[in-house]
Amino acid sequence: MLLAGIVVGIVAAFVGLPPRLDAWAVAMFPPDHPQAAALRAMEEQGGANGIWLFFESDDAEALDRGLDLYLDALRGLEETRYAVRRLDEEVAMHAALMQVDPEAVRRYTHRVRGAVSLGSALNPFIAGPLLDAGALESQLSKPAEFRLFPEDDYGRIFLKPRRGVDQPEYSVRVMHELRAMLETTEVPGVRHVFSVGPYVVIANGVRDMNRDMRRATGMSAALVLLVLVLGFRSLRAPLLVFVPIGLANLLTFAMLALTVGTLNYYTVVAGAILIGLGVDFAVHLIGSFREQRATGLATEDALARAWGETGAPCITAALTSAVGFLALGLAEFKGLAQLGFSLAGGLLLCLACM
């Protein structure tokens, strides 16, 4: 039995570890959600998202030269579709005209029509107020001066990767490549301040989820172990508890890898929760076993009687808890539905392993 448990644990660890993490919030919405479906379709075709890189320098000329060097380096990256820091004049003109207030254009058009309708009666005193475009004049007369970025102390570069953000591993790869470039490309007097965009958010989210999962699971295991040591006043009993609980967690991660595929912001805490919930069955069984042994029964007899007394209540408790968690599967929000599925399956695996 012990050898079988070791083999199963190794296979489960190979299948479920390390767990795949998904920090793309859209993935937690149901597939038939209109906005989520539209975003998924857009990202599958490359998406409209990108990465904004911010740079600063005490010297404006050095900043301008440095941005050109960084731009060349970004364009040389494998995952770069394009990178820009200035708009083409024709594109800038069209972009500027798109920023003009339609209502202001409409009002000015009515005034021009009124002036034309006057015909020969139009004179400079009347034409002045009618044809004064005000702020609209500068927007229409110099559209090519439209700025892609606001005027401040930062220099900006927009980077568009080749693929969308729907695959978290791709965002992690893009950001790894980008950070490596920034570390190896040094421009005197120019500093990279920060980067923003969905790729940055998802890559940082995967990193933070991984860190939080490790911390939460480790803290849960440590605190539960401390309580067991104090409660049983022994080191052997807590170790007997943690072997099946550890195996059950490995099996749970393997189950999630084969069914759900990825862990989200909700399911990432499943391991920490299962350590606290799944240990209940072991506490009852080992506590009853120790009581039976204290009466002088042999190991096999004490174990049989302990299971006879606690087995049915443990199974009932596990099933009721599992059913309660499975009710979360009715939620359209996949984060809650997957959490309910993982906890329900994990609790049953905890009971079976114990």
C-alpha angles and dihedrals in degrees: 000000000000092000091049090051091051092050092047091048092051092049092047091049090050091051101039106031130116092023118225111244126206119196095174103115093202089066090068094061120090116268093242094054103119098220093041091048091050092050092048092051091048093049092048087060093049100280130233096261128108146161124269114207118199123205133179138193139171089231117063093202092049089049091052092050092044093053090055090053093048090046091056091048092050092049089055094059117110095232097046117112093179141331127203140178100173134039123236109251094245092047090047090053093053091044091050093050089052089058094057114109106250091210091055090051090048093052092047091049090055091051092050091050090050091051092049092048090059089067113176091001090070112107133172093262091057097035094055098066094035097052099037104120095182113190089356090068095064091047093052098039098049107028094146089068090071110130123223089206132036118258108261139116095283128095113215137201124187116214123193115195121213096249137037131260096254092101111062093200089061093053089050091050093048093050092045089054091045094050091048090053093049091050094051098039111075121180113185112242095008121102130193105229104183145317127231136188141092093288090056092046094050095045091048090044092055090049093048093045091052091049094046092047092054093045095046094045093046093047092047091051093047095049094044090049090050092051091048093049091050093043098047094031087221141092097213097062095052090050090052088053096049098051095066092036090054091048090049091053091051090050091048092054089047090050091051092047091054096043114024096022099205138039119234133197089286105041093046089081094052093101094053092047094048092054090058097041100036094052091069093078091051093049092055094044097045093041091054091044092054091049091053092048090051089061090059101260119148119254096258094045093046091050093048093050092045091053090046090056100039105023099083095044091048093050091047092049091048093049094047091049091046092051090049092052092044088060086071086067087077089068114104089213104091093210092067094036093054092045090055092048094048094048094045093050092040094054092052090049090050090054093046093049092047 
